[in-house]
Amino acid sequence: MDARGGPLSAGRGPVLVVVLALAGCVSGGASLDPEARWRRAEKRHGAVTEAFEEARLLRSDYDAVIRLDRSGGLRGRAYLGLAELDLAAQEYETAAWHLEQALRASLEPPQRVEALLLLGDVLERRLDRPGDARTVYHQILHEHPGGSGAELARARLGRLSP
């Protein structure tokens, strides 16, 4: 029946068909059987719980390295590790802060370029701070003009230019 109570026919104009699906009920290869879904969830539950615990322990180890490393040689790498965990958790403000701390600590040139590229990406794409991202990309060009990081920084600057 159409909106006026008459039968739908091809002669009356376009017909709109709307199909609704419950969110999460049908995904690629997912079963509509609740028992099958429950068994699948139970299998993944333990692994996810263990992964969260591992991430918590990893954060604790990185924090300890930052507190205990008197020479500073490992501090930068520990901050970089924390930033990567933050990025995985989509905690972008905290990731940017940890990346800035990593850059203040001592990092070997490859890790320094990695931290700068990550920071530029977070500032540009996650925190909507293109001006700050430009500054970071220019820093890469200044500090490491011949490396592959410089090539990527130039490409990103080209994308950011008005």
C-alpha positions in Angstrom: 0.0 0.0 0.0 1.2 3.5 -0.7 0.8 6.6 1.6 -2.7 7.1 0.2 -3.8 3.6 1.0 -3.7 2.3 -2.6 -1.6 -0.5 -4.0 2.0 0.2 -4.9 2.6 0.0 -8.7 5.4 0.8 -11.1 3.1 3.4 -12.8 2.9 5.7 -9.8 6.5 6.8 -9.5 9.5 5.7 -7.5 9.1 3.3 -4.6 11.4 3.7 -1.7 12.3 0.5 0.2 13.9 0.9 3.6 15.6 -2.1 5.2 16.5 -1.8 8.9 18.9 -4.1 10.7 19.7 -4.2 14.4 23.1 -2.8 15.0 25.6 -5.6 15.6 23.2 -8.4 14.6 24.5 -9.0 11.2 28.1 -8.4 10.3 30.3 -10.3 7.9 29.9 -14.0 8.6 28.0 -13.4 11.9 25.3 -15.8 12.9 21.8 -14.7 14.0 21.8 -17.5 16.5 22.3 -16.1 20.0 23.9 -19.3 21.3 26.5 -19.1 18.5 27.1 -15.4 19.2 27.5 -16.2 22.9 30.1 -19.0 22.3 32.0 -16.6 20.0 32.0 -13.9 22.6 33.1 -16.3 25.4 36.1 -17.3 23.3 37.2 -13.7 22.8 36.4 -12.5 26.3 39.4 -14.1 28.0 41.9 -12.9 25.3 40.6 -9.3 25.5 40.7 -9.3 29.3 44.3 -10.6 29.2 45.2 -7.9 26.6 43.9 -5.2 28.9 45.9 -6.6 31.8 49.1 -6.8 29.6 48.6 -3.1 28.5 48.2 -2.1 32.2 51.4 -3.9 33.1 53.2 -2.5 30.1 52.2 1.1 31.2 53.5 0.3 34.7 56.8 -0.9 33.3 57.2 2.2 31.1 56.4 4.5 34.0 59.0 2.7 36.2 61.6 3.1 33.5 60.8 6.8 33.3 61.2 7.2 37.1 64.3 5.0 37.5 66.4 5.7 34.4 69.0 8.2 35.7 71.0 8.4 32.4 67.9 9.2 30.4 68.8 6.7 27.6 65.6 4.7 28.1 63.3 7.5 29.1 62.5 8.7 25.5 61.8 5.1 24.4 59.5 4.6 27.4 57.6 7.8 26.6 57.3 6.6 23.0 55.9 3.3 24.1 53.3 5.1 26.3 52.4 7.2 23.3 51.8 4.2 21.2 49.5 2.7 23.8 47.7 6.0 24.0 47.2 6.0 20.2 45.8 2.4 20.4 43.4 3.6 23.0 42.5 6.7 20.9 43.7 9.0 23.7 45.2 11.6 21.4 45.8 14.5 23.8 47.8 12.1 26.1 49.6 10.6 23.2 50.7 14.0 22.0 52.0 14.8 25.5 53.9 11.6 25.7 55.4 12.2 22.3 56.5 15.6 23.4 58.1 14.1 26.5 59.9 11.5 24.3 61.3 14.2 22.2 62.6 16.1 25.2 64.3 13.0 26.4 67.1 11.4 24.4 66.1 9.4 21.4 68.3 7.9 18.7 67.7 9.6 15.3 65.4 6.9 13.8 63.3 6.9 16.9 63.3 10.7 17.0 62.0 10.9 13.4 59.4 8.3 14.3 58.2 10.3 17.3 58.1 13.6 15.3 56.1 11.9 12.5 53.7 10.5 15.0 53.3 13.8 16.8 52.7 15.6 13.5 50.1 13.1 12.5 48.3 13.3 15.8 48.3 17.1 15.7 47.2 17.2 12.1 44.6 14.4 11.9 43.4 13.8 15.4 43.6 17.1 17.3 42.9 19.4 14.3 46.0 21.5 15.0 47.5 21.9 11.5 49.7 24.9 12.5 51.4 22.9 15.2 51.7 19.9 12.8 53.5 22.2 10.2 56.0 23.2 12.9 56.7 19.6 13.6 57.1 18.7 9.9 59.5 21.7 9.5 61.5 20.4 12.5 62.0 17.1 10.7 63.2 18.9 7.6 65.6 21.0 9.7 67.0 18.1 11.8 66.9 15.2 9.3 66.8 16.8 5.8 68.1 13.8 3.9 66.1 10.9 5.5 63.0 9.2 4.5 61.2 11.0 7.3 62.0 14.3 5.5 60.3 13.0 2.3 57.2 12.1 4.3 57.3 15.5 6.1 57.5 17.3 2.8 54.5 15.3 1.5 52.5 16.1 4.6 53.4 19.8 4.4 52.3 19.9 0.8 48.9 18.5 1.9 48.6 21.1 4.6 49.6 24.1 2.5 46.6 26.4 1.6 
